[in-house]
Amino acid sequence: MNIQKLLVANRGEIAIRIFRAATELGIRTVAVYSREDRISMHRQKADEAYLLGQGKDPVKAYLDIEDILRIARDSGAQAIHPGYGFLSENPEFARAVRTAGFVFVGPSSEVLRHMGDKTLARKAAGLIGIPVI
């Protein structure tokens, strides 16, 4: 798939860096922002910006998977990048993004599930010959 527009489901410096890389690749960018972040720099650096999680505190706003998917649909984005923190390690988010028909820029939900559980991660590493302590 040729990605024309990318939504970044994060804020601040990490979102700005992703926007810059996307712009260099000729990809339009979409920012999401909470009410408290309405004057944040990441909102200004994207091609488009949309209010996320109306009426919610900032943490809950940035974790609102359904609202992120709604904004992706409404903006015409084909892909969603989780940034880091917030949703980047959430296997349910990765699955929801893919199920909704978007490209998830990151590992599959199965990889996220395994690597997010130390016991499963150790077992997986051992199965492919990576030494573990």
Secondary structure as GFF3:
##gff-version 3
##sequence-region A 1 133
A	DSSP	beta_strand	5	8	.	.	.	ID=ss1
A	DSSP	alpha_helix	12	24	.	.	.	ID=ss2
A	DSSP	beta_strand	28	33	.	.	.	ID=ss3
A	DSSP	three_ten_helix	35	37	.	.	.	ID=ss4
A	DSSP	alpha_helix	41	45	.	.	.	ID=ss5
A	DSSP	beta_strand	48	51	.	.	.	ID=ss6
A	DSSP	alpha_helix	58	62	.	.	.	ID=ss7
A	DSSP	alpha_helix	65	75	.	.	.	ID=ss8
A	DSSP	beta_strand	79	81	.	.	.	ID=ss9
A	DSSP	alpha_helix	91	99	.	.	.	ID=ss10
A	DSSP	beta_strand	103	104	.	.	.	ID=ss11
A	DSSP	alpha_helix	109	115	.	.	.	ID=ss12
A	DSSP	alpha_helix	118	127	.	.	.	ID=ss13
###
